[in-house]
Amino acid sequence: MTPENVEPDLLPSLALQPPAKTDAGLAPLLLTVIELVRQLMEAQVIRRMESGDLGDEDLERAADSLRKLEEQVVNMCEIFDVDPADLNIDLGEIGTLLPKEGSYYPGAKNQNPTILELLDRLLDTGVVVEGDVDLGLAQLNLIHAKLRLVLTSKPI
């Protein structure tokens, strides 16, 4: 069916249809990553608040920023027709990416921790990852990379 064969009244209504969920592309994945990072930052704010490392003004600024970021995630979900509950990816035997609503508090131990909880614990204690990567072609090592990653929420 070509546009010439379609009745003129149908064209505007076809153009105004929201995209199908399968047409969302990378938006749900990107929103999931943003929500994971947002919740990690929220957990770190809570940890710093409880340890007394944040003053009232810092805490208010952080809380305001987290609220605005959460609103933006919800707005983006509406734009891309993604249910915010769908951002919590089930990873099978590993568990879920994010905790169920209201089921995680930083520092609380859970028998089946989510990826968010594991990342929060790593940030709280810190971890160093080292590795070597050799890239080659035709049995020739052309690129050698030595990597060292320090991941922590505390200044080093």
C-alpha positions as CSV (number, residue, x, y, z in Angstrom):
1,M,0.0,0.0,0.0
2,T,1.5,3.3,-1.1
3,P,0.6,6.8,0.3
4,E,-1.3,7.5,-3.0
5,N,-3.7,4.6,-2.3
6,V,-4.4,5.6,1.3
7,E,-7.4,7.8,2.0
8,P,-6.2,11.3,3.0
9,D,-8.0,11.2,6.4
10,L,-6.0,8.1,7.5
11,L,-2.5,9.7,7.0
12,P,-2.6,12.1,10.0
13,S,-3.8,9.4,12.4
14,L,-1.1,6.9,11.2
15,A,1.6,9.5,11.7
16,L,0.4,10.2,15.3
17,Q,0.6,6.6,16.5
18,P,3.2,6.1,19.3
19,P,6.0,3.7,18.4
20,A,5.5,0.1,19.3
21,K,7.5,-1.2,22.2
22,T,9.6,-3.2,19.9
23,D,10.6,0.0,18.1
24,A,12.1,1.5,21.2
25,G,15.5,0.3,20.2
26,L,18.3,1.0,22.7
27,A,16.2,3.3,24.9
28,P,15.1,0.7,27.4
29,L,18.7,-0.5,27.8
30,L,20.0,3.0,28.2
31,L,17.3,3.9,30.7
32,T,18.1,0.8,32.7
33,V,21.8,1.7,32.9
34,I,20.8,5.3,33.9
35,E,18.5,4.0,36.6
36,L,21.2,1.6,37.9
37,V,23.7,4.4,38.2
38,R,21.0,6.7,39.8
39,Q,20.2,4.0,42.5
40,L,24.0,3.5,43.1
41,M,24.4,7.2,43.7
42,E,21.4,7.2,46.0
43,A,22.9,4.4,48.0
44,Q,26.2,6.2,48.3
45,V,24.4,9.4,49.5
46,I,22.6,7.4,52.1
47,R,25.9,5.8,53.3
48,R,27.6,9.2,53.5
49,M,24.6,10.7,55.3
50,E,24.6,8.0,57.9
51,S,28.4,8.3,58.5
52,G,28.0,12.1,59.0
53,D,30.1,12.9,55.9
54,L,27.4,15.2,54.4
55,G,26.3,18.5,55.8
56,D,22.7,19.6,55.6
57,E,23.3,21.7,52.5
58,D,25.1,19.0,50.7
59,L,22.5,16.5,51.6
60,E,19.7,18.8,50.3
61,R,21.5,19.3,47.0
62,A,22.1,15.6,46.6
63,A,18.5,14.7,47.4
64,D,17.2,17.4,45.0
65,S,19.5,16.2,42.2
66,L,18.4,12.6,42.7
67,R,14.7,13.6,42.6
68,K,15.2,15.5,39.4
69,L,17.1,12.6,37.8
70,E,14.4,10.1,38.8
71,E,11.8,12.5,37.3
72,Q,13.8,12.6,34.1
73,V,14.0,8.8,33.9
74,V,10.2,8.6,34.4
75,N,9.7,11.2,31.7
76,M,12.0,9.4,29.3
77,C,10.1,6.2,30.0
78,E,6.8,7.9,29.0
79,I,8.4,9.3,25.8
80,F,9.6,5.8,24.7
81,D,6.5,4.0,26.0
82,V,8.6,2.0,28.5
83,D,7.1,0.9,31.8
84,P,9.6,1.9,34.5
85,A,9.0,-1.6,36.1
86,D,10.5,-3.1,32.9
87,L,13.8,-1.4,33.7
88,N,14.5,-4.1,36.3
89,I,16.0,-6.9,34.2
90,D,15.7,-10.4,35.4
91,L,19.1,-12.1,34.9
92,G,17.9,-15.7,35.6
93,E,19.9,-17.5,38.2
94,I,22.0,-14.4,38.9
95,G,18.9,-12.6,40.1
96,T,17.6,-9.1,39.1
97,L,19.6,-6.0,38.2
98,L,17.7,-3.8,40.6
99,P,15.9,-4.5,43.9
100,K,12.2,-4.7,44.1
101,E,10.5,-1.5,45.1
102,G,11.6,-0.6,48.7
103,S,13.4,-3.8,49.3
104,Y,17.0,-2.5,49.6
105,Y,18.7,-0.2,52.0
106,P,22.5,0.3,51.8
107,G,24.4,-1.9,54.2
108,A,21.5,-4.3,54.7
109,K,22.4,-7.9,53.9
110,N,20.1,-9.8,51.6
111,Q,20.4,-13.6,50.9
112,N,19.8,-13.0,47.2
113,P,21.5,-9.7,46.4
114,T,20.8,-7.9,43.2
115,I,23.5,-6.6,40.9
116,L,22.8,-3.1,42.3
117,E,23.5,-4.4,45.9
118,L,26.7,-6.1,44.8
119,L,28.0,-3.0,43.1
120,D,27.0,-0.9,46.1
121,R,29.0,-3.3,48.4
122,L,32.0,-3.1,46.0
123,L,31.9,0.7,45.9
124,D,31.7,0.8,49.7
125,T,34.7,-1.5,50.3
126,G,36.6,-0.8,47.0
127,V,38.1,-3.2,44.5
128,V,41.1,-3.2,42.2
129,V,41.0,-5.0,38.9
130,E,44.2,-5.5,36.9
131,G,44.7,-7.1,33.6
132,D,46.7,-7.3,30.4
133,V,45.2,-7.3,26.9
134,D,47.1,-8.2,23.8
135,L,45.5,-7.6,20.4
136,G,47.1,-9.1,17.4
137,L,46.7,-10.2,13.9
138,A,48.4,-13.0,12.0
139,Q,50.2,-14.2,15.1
140,L,51.7,-10.7,15.7
141,N,51.0,-8.9,19.0
142,L,50.3,-5.4,17.7
143,I,48.7,-3.7,20.7
144,H,49.5,-4.4,24.4
145,A,47.3,-2.7,27.1
146,K,47.9,-3.0,30.8
147,L,44.8,-2.0,32.7
148,R,44.3,-1.1,36.3
149,L,40.9,-0.1,37.5
150,V,40.2,1.1,41.1
151,L,36.5,1.2,41.8
152,T,35.5,2.8,45.2
153,S,33.3,5.5,46.6
154,K,35.9,6.8,48.9
155,P,38.6,9.3,47.9
156,I,42.0,7.7,47.2
